[in-house]
Amino acid sequence: MAAIQKLYEVCTVSLSEKGPSSPEAVENVRNVLDMITPSDVGLECEAQAVRVWRRPRAMNRKTVFPSSPAIKYRHIYECKSFSIGIFCIPASSIIPLHNHPGMTVLSKLLYGKVHVKSYDWIDMDEPHNLSKVRPAKVVRDGEISAPCGAMVLGNIHALKAITPCAILDILSPPYSSEDGRHCSYFRRFPKSDPSGILLDQTRGSECVWLEEHQPSDNFVIRRDLYTGPALKF
């Protein structure tokens, strides 16, 4: 059985029947996601090019990785319970800080190196009057290189490609504006603690305030053709 087919079937059983809030379901999916390689999803050529990226005479680097800065998304599957897709990100490109409301995000870096910074919202016990600003704590801040295991990212995260990279994402449930799960973008609020509230519940974790913010016009994600094995339903 193709690895991507097995991933689809495990997602169908675990996420559709048990739901993404089940630790057992997440672990089942994560175990299969760990085994996915670039060749399983039609990206072996790109992965091979990244392996020689730092070599000055890398032969096919320009043809394998076009000069266009656009991030590409290869859609594989989506249902009400989950979606599967791949983000192919050129070197130095950034997916700005964005959220996944009410969703679980499992990601597998297929090739390359990426810097990940992710946050989780902090629930405030005391009310404050900053309706457009919310506190969040850092849960991940560092570089990740392939090969590596799958990650469960924080609800709000940003990605910066150090080299060309590809990330296989499973969102459960997927974005849905009708169900209140739409993507919003954020940036750090310039003041460190605008409300004057001491965030004791972070227990030493770095805490920031985030405000909604529209990304620049240079941020573009384009649909691309998935070239890996087709799923059998």
N, C-alpha and C positions, 0 to 999 in steps of 0.2 A: 504494500500500500504506500502511495506517495505520502511524504511527510506532511505536506500541506493539506491533503485529504484527511489524514488522521487528526490534524489540528482542528479542522472544521468539524469533524465528528465529535471530538471531545468537547469543543465549545458548545455544540448543539445539545449534548447530553448534560454537561455541567452547568453552563450559564443559562440555558433555556429552562431547564427543569429545577435546578437548585438556586439559581440567581447569583449575581456578582457579589452579593453581600455574604455569601457562604465562604468561609476560609477554605473549606474542602474543595469547592468548585474552583476557586482561584488557584489553589495549589495544583489541581489536576491539569488545568490549562497551562500553567507555568512550566510544569514538567515536560510537556510536549513542546512548548514554545522554545525551551532550552535546546532542543535537538534540531531546530530548523537552521539550515545553512543557506548561503546565497544560491547555490545550485538548485535547491529545492523550489525556488521561486523565480527562476530565470535571470539571476543576477551574477552568475559566475564570471562573466566577462568583465563587468564593472569591479567586482571584488578582486580579480587578478590585477587589474590596472592600479588599484589602490595599493596593493602590496609593493609596487615599484614606484609609488608616487614621489618619494623623496630622492629617487635616483635622477641625476641630471640628464641621463639619456633615455628616459622612459619613452619607448617608441610610440605607443598608440594613445598616449594620455589625452591629446587634444581631440582625437576622434571619438574616444570612448566617453569623455566628459566634455560636452559642448560648452562654449564660452558664455552661453546665456545664464544669468544668475537666478533664473526662475527655479523654484522648488517644484518637484514633480510628485504627484500622488498616483500610485497604481492601485486602483480599487479591485479587490478580490471578491468580497461578499458582504452582504448586509441583510439582516432581518430585524425583527423587533427587539431581540434580545442582545445582539452583538453585531459588530462590524469588524472586518479584517481588511487591512490595506497597508501599503508600503509608501513611506516618504523617502524620496531620493533627494538628498540635499547637497548642493555644490559646496566646495570648500569656502569658508568664511561667511556663508549665508546663515541667516538667523530666522528661526521661527519664534516670534515675539512671545512674551509672557501671555498665556491664555488659560482659560479654565475649562473644566469638564464637570458641570454641575450634576450632582447625583449619579456620577458615573465612576466605574473602575477602569483604570488604564493599565494595560500590560504591554510592555514594549521589549523588543529584542533588537539590539544593534547587530545588523547582519555583516557589515564591513565598515572600516574606517574608524575615525575617532571623533567624539562629540563631547562638548561641555554641556552638562545638564544642571540647571538650577530649578528646584521645585519647592513649592510651599504648600502648606495646608492652612485653611482658615482657622482663626482662633475665635471661639465663641465667647462673647463678652458677657460677664455677669452684670456689669453696670451699664446703663444706657449712655450713649453719647450722641451728639448732634451732628456728626459728620456723616451724612447719609451716603455720600459718594466715596467714602474712604473706609477700608476695612483692615483690621490687623491680621497678619499672617506670620507663621514661623517657618523658617527654612528647614526642610527635611533632607535635601540633597544639594550639594554644590561642589562639582568636581568633574574631571574628565573621565570618560569611559572609552576603552578601546576594544575592538573586536579581535579575537573571539571572547565572548563573555556570556554570562547567564542573562536570563530575562529579568526585567525590572518591573516593579509596581510603582509607578511614578506618583508624586503628590498631585492633588487635585488641580493645582495651578503650576504650570511649568513653562520654561523657555529652553530652547535648544540652539546651540551654535556649533556648526560643523568646523572642526579643526582641519580635517581632510574631507574629501568627498565621502559621504556616508549614506547608508540606507537603514531605515528603522521600520521594522514590522510592528504595527500597532493593532491591538485588539481593544475596542471600546465596548464596554458593557454597562448599560445599554448604549446604543449609539446616539449621536446628536439628534434631537427632534424638537423643532420650534413649537410644534403643537403640544408637546408634553413639557414645555418649559426648559428644555435642554438645548439652549443655543450658545454658541461660542462668543465669549466676550474677551477683550484684550485689556491688559493692565500695564501699569508702570509704577515704580516706587514713588511714593509721595515724598516730596523734598524734605519735609520735617520729620524728625525721627519719632516723635510722640506727640502728635498734634492735640490729642485729647487730654494729655496730662495724666493718663491712667497708667499705673505700673502694672505690667503684664506678668504677674507672678506665676501664672499657670504655664509659662513657657519653660520653666525650670532650667534656665541658663541657655536655651536655644536662641539663636539670632532672631529677632523680631523686627518686622518692617510693616509699614502701612502701604497698602496698594490702592490705587485709584484707577477707574476705567479710563482707557486711552485708546484712540484709534491708531493702528499701525500706519507707517508711512506708505505712500503710493508705490514705493519700490518693492514692497513685500507682495510677492505674487506666488500663488500655488496653481499649477496647471495640471490638468488630468493627463495621465500617460497610460499607455497600453500595458496591461499585465501580460507578461510573456511566459509565465511559469505554467505548470500542469493545471489543466482545467479541473474544477471540482465536479464530482459526480453526486447528484442529489437523489 
